[in-house]
Amino acid sequence: MKMKIDNAFYVEPDGIANRLALWWSNDVKLSVLHYDKNLIDTKISISGESEWFGTFIYAPPYTKGKHKFWDSLAALRNDVNAK
């Protein structure tokens, strides 16, 4: 099976970890709203259907930094819900 990939978005890695990437075809309308080393936040519609939000996450694997990451993720959702 061959996948049809027309578009891509990458987040530069931080060392050897945190490698985030998205690939999608032209029938998907995808807008990147925010990104950092741990997430890519998007607005998506497929073939003209209603829009929805998708957040793709690479969470910190160690205890150090997890609370800061979860707090930033909660703030991101609060920003979207306020609009």
Helices and strands as residue ranges (DSSP letters): E 7-11, E 20-24, E 28-36, E 39-46, E 52-57, H 66-82
